[in-house]
């Protein structure tokens, strides 16, 4: 490999040739003259360039059915952050899919105190009694999760039975927003957050009746396509010319007789 004399520094000369290397052999094209795609990483460049991954490489792909190394589906993300809109995107299988340690979205609703999502899972028919690898059901987690307050436990028990009413659901959402605030806020900031509670519920959880300041262009999206039809005539189907030639000795009359079936074919 192209290390320098100290044995540690990697040479940036991509056109160097050393014994045992497949690149830059005498008479071959130099490696530096190749224009490789951005996703291709060659050993000559990789040690100090690395693989750059930006948002465009992963955005809008969470709903493709795949999971991360922990086994999360998008239902686990919705349960952790309390987003009801994401739950509506999930398939029935994703609503009950266990992680690598056997925890379902219902477990995550309990662990992260989102009883309104647990209520939604019950309404959607998700599995809320599955046992994880530690032998705990979501109901067992209510007792064993140390960060839960008494009121949160009560709301979770109601949601487990599908009995979380709308009033308590709103209280649970507001309780979570206040619980997760930064400590030591200025009173002006706290007052503003209290006034914007309806907006915050809509932003974080997709709940409430907060009206957006603009209308979503659903009507435009539902319009039928009105692009003009193509006027270009499709080419007629015909047999392609044969890239062959018949060469044999004989009289001219023999050629005519043997090739009379293909004489009309294009050259």
C-alpha positions as CSV (number, residue, x, y, z in Angstrom):
1,X,0.0,0.0,0.0
2,X,1.3,3.6,-0.7
3,X,2.6,4.5,2.7
4,X,5.4,7.0,2.9
5,X,8.8,6.3,4.4
6,X,7.6,6.7,8.0
7,X,5.2,3.8,7.5
8,X,2.2,5.7,8.8
9,X,1.5,8.6,6.4
10,X,-0.7,7.7,3.5
11,X,0.6,9.0,0.2
12,X,-1.7,11.4,-1.7
13,X,0.0,10.6,-5.0
14,X,-2.7,8.4,-6.7
15,X,-0.5,7.7,-9.7
16,X,2.3,6.0,-7.9
17,X,3.0,2.3,-8.7
18,X,4.5,-0.1,-6.2
19,X,5.1,-3.8,-6.4
20,X,2.0,-5.8,-5.7
21,X,-0.5,-3.0,-6.7
22,X,-3.0,-3.6,-9.4
23,X,-3.3,0.1,-10.1
24,X,-0.9,2.3,-12.2
25,X,1.0,-0.5,-13.8
26,X,3.4,0.5,-16.5
27,X,1.5,1.0,-19.7
28,X,-1.8,1.2,-17.9
29,X,-4.1,4.2,-17.5
30,X,-3.3,6.1,-14.3
31,X,-5.8,5.9,-11.4
32,X,-6.0,9.7,-11.1
33,X,-7.4,10.0,-14.6
34,X,-10.6,8.1,-13.7
35,X,-13.7,10.1,-12.8
36,X,-15.3,7.7,-10.2
37,X,-18.9,8.4,-9.0
38,X,-19.2,9.9,-5.5
39,X,-20.5,6.7,-3.9
40,X,-17.5,4.7,-5.1
41,X,-14.7,4.5,-2.6
42,X,-11.3,3.1,-3.7
43,X,-8.7,1.9,-1.2
44,X,-6.3,4.5,-2.5
45,X,-8.6,7.4,-1.4
46,X,-10.8,5.9,1.3
47,X,-8.5,6.1,4.4
48,X,-8.6,9.9,4.6
49,X,-11.7,10.8,2.6
50,X,-14.3,8.6,4.2
51,X,-17.9,8.3,3.1
52,X,-19.9,11.6,3.4
53,X,-23.6,11.0,4.1
54,X,-26.0,13.9,3.9
55,X,-29.7,14.3,4.4
56,X,-30.4,13.7,0.8
57,X,-29.1,10.2,1.2
58,X,-31.7,9.2,3.7
59,X,-34.5,11.7,3.8
60,X,-38.1,10.4,3.0
61,X,-37.0,6.8,3.2
62,X,-38.2,6.0,6.8
63,X,-41.5,4.6,5.5
64,X,-40.1,2.1,3.1
65,X,-40.6,-0.8,5.5
66,X,-37.0,-1.2,6.5
67,X,-35.7,-1.0,10.1
68,X,-32.6,0.4,11.7
69,X,-30.0,-1.9,13.5
70,X,-32.2,-1.8,16.7
71,X,-35.2,-3.1,14.8
72,X,-37.2,0.1,15.0
73,X,-40.0,0.6,12.5
74,X,-41.6,4.0,12.0
75,X,-44.2,3.0,14.6
76,X,-41.5,2.9,17.3
77,X,-40.5,6.4,16.2
78,X,-44.1,7.6,16.5
79,X,-44.5,6.0,19.9
80,X,-41.3,7.5,21.2
81,X,-42.1,11.1,20.1
82,X,-45.9,10.9,20.3
83,X,-46.6,11.6,16.7
84,X,-50.1,10.3,15.8
85,X,-49.7,11.2,12.1
86,X,-46.9,8.7,11.7
87,X,-49.0,6.0,13.3
88,X,-51.6,6.5,10.6
89,X,-48.9,5.8,8.0
90,X,-47.9,2.4,9.6
91,X,-49.0,-1.0,8.3
92,X,-50.7,-3.4,10.6
93,X,-47.5,-5.4,10.8
94,X,-45.4,-2.4,11.8
95,X,-47.8,-1.5,14.6
96,X,-46.9,-4.8,16.4
97,X,-43.3,-5.3,15.1
98,X,-40.8,-6.1,17.9
99,X,-37.3,-4.6,18.1
100,X,-34.1,-6.6,18.4
101,X,-34.9,-7.0,22.1
102,X,-38.6,-7.8,21.6
103,X,-40.1,-4.4,22.4
104,X,-43.1,-3.4,20.4
105,X,-44.4,0.1,19.8
106,X,-46.7,-0.4,22.8
107,X,-43.6,-0.9,25.0
108,X,-42.2,2.4,23.6
109,X,-45.4,4.3,24.4
110,X,-45.0,3.3,28.0
111,X,-41.3,3.9,28.2
112,X,-41.6,7.4,26.8
113,X,-45.0,8.4,28.4
114,X,-47.2,8.8,25.3
115,X,-50.5,7.4,26.4
116,X,-52.4,9.0,23.5
117,X,-50.3,6.9,21.1
118,X,-51.0,3.8,23.2
119,X,-54.7,4.6,22.9
120,X,-54.3,4.9,19.2
121,X,-52.5,1.5,19.0
122,X,-55.4,-0.1,20.9
123,X,-57.9,1.4,18.5
124,X,-55.9,0.2,15.5
125,X,-55.8,-3.4,16.8
126,X,-52.1,-3.5,17.6
127,X,-50.6,-6.1,19.9
128,X,-50.4,-4.5,23.3
129,X,-49.8,-7.7,25.3
130,X,-46.5,-9.0,23.7
131,X,-43.7,-10.0,26.0
132,X,-40.1,-8.6,25.3
133,X,-36.9,-10.6,25.9
134,X,-36.9,-9.6,29.5
135,X,-40.4,-11.1,30.0
136,X,-42.2,-7.7,30.4
137,X,-45.5,-6.8,28.8
138,X,-46.3,-3.1,28.2
139,X,-48.4,-3.2,31.3
140,X,-45.5,-4.5,33.3
141,X,-43.4,-1.6,32.0
142,X,-45.8,0.9,33.5
143,X,-44.7,-0.4,37.0
144,X,-41.0,-0.7,36.2
145,X,-40.3,2.5,34.3
146,X,-38.8,4.9,36.9
147,X,-39.3,8.1,35.0
148,X,-43.1,7.9,34.9
149,X,-45.0,10.1,37.3
150,X,-48.1,8.9,39.0
151,X,-50.5,10.8,36.7
152,X,-48.7,9.4,33.7
153,X,-49.1,5.9,35.0
154,X,-52.8,6.4,35.5
155,X,-53.2,7.7,31.9
156,X,-51.2,4.7,30.6
157,X,-53.4,2.2,32.5
158,X,-56.5,3.9,31.0
159,X,-55.0,3.7,27.5
160,X,-54.1,0.0,27.9
161,X,-57.8,-0.6,28.3
162,X,-58.7,1.8,25.5
163,X,-60.5,4.1,27.9
164,X,-58.3,7.2,27.6
165,X,-60.9,10.0,27.1
166,X,-60.1,13.1,25.0
167,X,-59.8,15.3,28.0
168,X,-57.2,13.2,29.7
169,X,-55.4,12.8,26.3
170,X,-55.0,16.5,26.0
171,X,-53.8,16.7,29.6
172,X,-51.2,14.0,28.9
173,X,-49.9,15.8,25.9
174,X,-49.6,19.1,27.7
175,X,-48.0,17.3,30.7
176,X,-45.3,15.9,28.4
177,X,-44.6,19.3,26.8
178,X,-44.1,20.9,30.2
179,X,-42.1,17.9,31.6
180,X,-39.6,18.1,28.7
181,X,-39.0,21.8,29.0
182,X,-35.6,23.1,29.7
183,X,-35.0,24.1,33.3
184,X,-34.5,27.7,34.3
185,X,-36.5,29.4,31.5
186,X,-37.2,33.0,31.8
187,X,-40.8,33.7,32.8
188,X,-41.4,35.4,29.5
189,X,-40.4,32.2,27.7
190,X,-42.6,30.1,29.9
191,X,-45.6,32.3,29.4
192,X,-45.1,32.2,25.6
193,X,-44.9,28.4,25.7
194,X,-48.0,28.2,27.7
195,X,-49.9,30.4,25.2
196,X,-48.7,28.3,22.3
197,X,-49.7,25.0,23.8
198,X,-52.2,24.3,21.0
199,X,-49.6,25.0,18.3
200,X,-47.0,22.8,20.0
201,X,-49.4,19.9,20.3
202,X,-50.1,20.2,16.6
203,X,-46.4,20.5,15.7
204,X,-45.1,17.7,17.9
205,X,-47.9,15.2,18.2
206,X,-50.2,16.0,15.2
207,X,-53.2,16.4,17.5
208,X,-55.5,19.3,18.3
209,X,-57.5,21.7,16.2
210,X,-54.8,24.3,15.5
211,X,-55.3,25.8,12.1
212,X,-52.3,26.3,9.9
213,X,-51.8,29.9,8.6
214,X,-52.0,28.6,5.1
215,X,-54.0,26.0,3.2
216,X,-52.5,22.8,2.0
217,X,-52.8,22.5,-1.8
218,X,-54.8,19.3,-1.7
219,X,-57.1,20.4,-4.5
220,X,-54.2,21.0,-6.8
221,X,-52.8,17.6,-6.0
222,X,-56.1,15.9,-6.7
223,X,-56.5,17.4,-10.1
224,X,-56.3,15.0,-13.1
225,X,-53.3,15.2,-15.2
226,X,-53.9,17.6,-18.1
227,X,-50.7,17.2,-20.1
228,X,-51.2,17.1,-23.9
229,X,-51.2,13.7,-25.6
230,X,-48.2,12.9,-27.7
231,X,-48.7,13.4,-31.5
232,X,-45.6,11.5,-32.5
233,X,-46.5,8.3,-34.4
234,X,-45.1,5.2,-33.1
235,X,-42.6,3.5,-35.5
236,X,-44.0,0.4,-37.3
237,X,-42.7,-2.9,-36.2
238,X,-40.5,-4.7,-38.8
239,X,-37.8,-7.2,-38.9
240,X,-34.4,-5.8,-38.4
241,X,-31.7,-6.3,-41.1
242,X,-29.7,-9.4,-40.7
243,X,-25.9,-8.8,-40.2
244,X,-25.0,-11.9,-42.2
245,X,-23.6,-12.7,-45.6
246,X,-23.8,-15.9,-47.7
247,X,-20.7,-16.6,-49.7
248,X,-20.6,-19.8,-51.8
249,X,-19.5,-20.7,-55.4
250,X,-22.1,-21.3,-58.1
251,X,-23.9,-20.0,-61.0
252,X,-25.9,-16.8,-60.9
253,X,-29.2,-18.7,-61.4
254,X,-28.4,-20.6,-58.2
255,X,-28.1,-17.4,-56.2
256,X,-31.5,-16.2,-57.4
257,X,-33.2,-19.5,-56.5
258,X,-31.6,-19.8,-53.1
259,X,-32.1,-16.2,-52.0
260,X,-35.6,-15.5,-53.4
261,X,-37.2,-15.7,-50.0
262,X,-34.9,-13.0,-48.5
263,X,-34.6,-10.7,-51.5
264,X,-37.3,-8.4,-50.1
265,X,-35.6,-7.9,-46.7
266,X,-33.7,-4.6,-46.2
267,X,-30.0,-4.7,-46.6
